[in-house]
């Protein structure tokens, strides 16, 4: 997948509202593979909605979204599974870890689907993220910041053309932010993938090609 | 590894509900299977494959009424009666019972020194209405021996009514066929003694049947020579249970002898009762099916978030639903196996009774097939519901 294009897209809840000033909504926007994007937004402006549209689990929008030239509304379930396993990695804002599984099990749940990393590589990521002692802890016992890092590791356990991160560092301090950003940028560069990160204030600390204000 | 998903998805599985379903369905299925099996086992008792008169035959007489007797109606069937009968759509052919027109004296030896002597009678019907070994059946005046077929009731009457109270030995059918029997035929100024032999027992014919050729010879030799009309007819019909037959018989005041009609009635009631029992079993099975459906819906509802998250990770709906489908298949297969086992246990309980009727029961193939069909249908319904429910989780907002 080379590009994701938003064509005059608008969440249905915003329909009829006047004075929408957005770099994304009701615009022609193209995210290209290999580039880095920051979407800066205030809360309630629909950045999680945008992520859910692109990830195919919500369709409550007008306008269209296309992967390369295919309108994503026309994609089959099998195509979506392929996108989620191989083309777009996604970190939801609320992480969506399974509380009853350990950190490692949460990561393996994704990795067994893609077979992308071996156990050592995953353990190295835990270490790099500064949470090597949390591998076997239940997700429910982790702090939000720790959960955020586990969820990022999980998102990295797949091949992708784009990695879409919804507020990846909202609960991380400056130092951890930099560590996480380095890891993500490294991993993405290695695959030649694009990065789309959203933020309501605490930006992922990386050089970006374009900043959109939502 | 595989266990991780199951570890997630088995959350909220209610063992109580599943056991409740399994028991309810087991009860329903067992009732259905037992009813089907019982019906198939007991059916031969009511059909007449055993008796030497095949099952499509009716024996009819005129109803004996006081008025009829006064009017000089002696219960005979006229040629036009018979011709009318032969033209009915359900009638294949009509055979006439030929009565003996001479005196018969029978002597039966039982044990040493005992002999029973009685006045006797014979009837004959055309050979094509009799299904018996032709070697034992038939008669030649050159080597006179009279083969007879008697009602099985006569033997029972002797064994249970007479022998039991008079200190006489009971005799089996095999022994009875070896009994020394002697008939003294007289009339028309002649008298002849000839040996006889019982060659078979009938459940159906409440009379003593001899070969027609013997009867014709004997009537000619000892009879008055007056041609007589038959008082009983044997009718081969295409459908014994046909209601039109009963209507015709009522209209003409004919009576159907023996257990033919009552057997077809009993057969009818057996069918009705079996159908009711099977229906009850199916209703229980259906209800339990809904219990399982409800349980699965609740389970999926409670696990909605987890299922959606798995789908977001890239798991396909079929990968996610597979675990629940396997659970349902396992559960239903266990119910099926247990249901068949319970049916076999139940069957053992009534088989003694079936054996007492002298039949061996039929195979269990059909019942097993019915069980597989029912559980197959229930499982298919469950799987469909699971798939639909999980597919409905695919989109969070349309």
HADDOCK unambig.tbl for C-alpha pairs under 7 A between the chains (distance, minus, plus):
assign (segid A and resid 57 and name CA) (segid B and resid 394 and name CA) 6.54 0.50 0.50
assign (segid A and resid 57 and name CA) (segid B and resid 395 and name CA) 4.71 0.50 0.50
assign (segid A and resid 57 and name CA) (segid B and resid 396 and name CA) 5.64 0.50 0.50
assign (segid A and resid 58 and name CA) (segid B and resid 395 and name CA) 5.66 0.50 0.50
assign (segid A and resid 58 and name CA) (segid B and resid 396 and name CA) 5.51 0.50 0.50
assign (segid A and resid 58 and name CA) (segid B and resid 397 and name CA) 4.64 0.50 0.50
assign (segid A and resid 58 and name CA) (segid B and resid 398 and name CA) 5.90 0.50 0.50
assign (segid A and resid 59 and name CA) (segid B and resid 397 and name CA) 5.94 0.50 0.50
assign (segid A and resid 59 and name CA) (segid B and resid 398 and name CA) 4.77 0.50 0.50
assign (segid A and resid 60 and name CA) (segid B and resid 397 and name CA) 6.02 0.50 0.50
assign (segid A and resid 60 and name CA) (segid B and resid 398 and name CA) 5.31 0.50 0.50
assign (segid A and resid 81 and name CA) (segid B and resid 314 and name CA) 4.75 0.50 0.50
assign (segid A and resid 81 and name CA) (segid B and resid 315 and name CA) 6.47 0.50 0.50
assign (segid A and resid 81 and name CA) (segid B and resid 316 and name CA) 6.02 0.50 0.50
assign (segid A and resid 84 and name CA) (segid B and resid 313 and name CA) 6.45 0.50 0.50
assign (segid A and resid 84 and name CA) (segid B and resid 314 and name CA) 4.78 0.50 0.50
assign (segid A and resid 85 and name CA) (segid B and resid 314 and name CA) 5.17 0.50 0.50
assign (segid A and resid 96 and name CA) (segid B and resid 309 and name CA) 6.62 0.50 0.50
assign (segid A and resid 105 and name CA) (segid B and resid 4 and name CA) 6.90 0.50 0.50
assign (segid A and resid 109 and name CA) (segid B and resid 4 and name CA) 6.89 0.50 0.50
assign (segid A and resid 110 and name CA) (segid B and resid 313 and name CA) 6.24 0.50 0.50
